[in-house]
């Protein structure tokens, strides 16, 4: 699991949201949320903005985390 993925999962659980509910609010499938949480994919910038709106705990996550994971080809 990636740092970003773990942060998404922890923030989602802290807000007492299911993957399905978070996915519905963002406009993606619950499978997409699962892939983000497992570090198999990285959310695009539009989805990341929505994630931060819904899960404010993610605001403290360093931007370098996203850039580092993106350099490894995880999209």
N, C-alpha and C positions, 0 to 999 in steps of 0.2 A: 504494500500500500504506500502511495506517495504521501508527502507532507500535505499537499493540497487535498488529496482524496480523504485523508484522515480528518482534516479540518472540516471539510464539507460534511462528512458523516457525523462528527461530534456536534457541530452546530445544528444540523438537522434534528438530531436526537434531543439536544438541549431545548429546541423549540417545539418538541413533541410533534414533529411532522413525520408522516410516512414517506417513503420514496415516491409513492404514487401521488400524494398530495403536493410534495415539492415539485415533482415533474409537471403536474397540472398547472401550478402557479407560474412556472417558467415557460411552459409551452413545449416541453420535450417528453419523450417516453420515460417511463420509470427505469427502463433498461439503460438509457443514457445516464441517468443519475447514478445507477449502480456502477457503470463503467468509470464515471468520474471518481466515485468513492474508492474504487479498486485501483485507480491510477492507470487504467488502460486507455483512457482518453482524457483530454483537457478541455474544459468548456471554452467556447469562443468568447470574444469580448462582450457581445450582447448578452449571452447567458451568464457570464461572470457578473455583469452589472446587476442583473436580476437576482442572482444568488446573494449578492451583497445587500440588496434591498430587503430581501426576505430573511436572510441570516446575517444580521449585523455583526456577529462575532467574527466574520471573515474579514472585516475591515482592518484588523490588526495583522493579517497575514502579509508577509513581505512580498512585494512585487517580484523580487528576484526568484522566488519559488516558482512562479508561473513561467518565467523566462527560462529557467534552468530545465524544467520539465519539457518545455516546448522544444528546446535544442536537441533533446533526445528523440524527437520525432513522435511524441505522443500527442495526437490530435484527435 
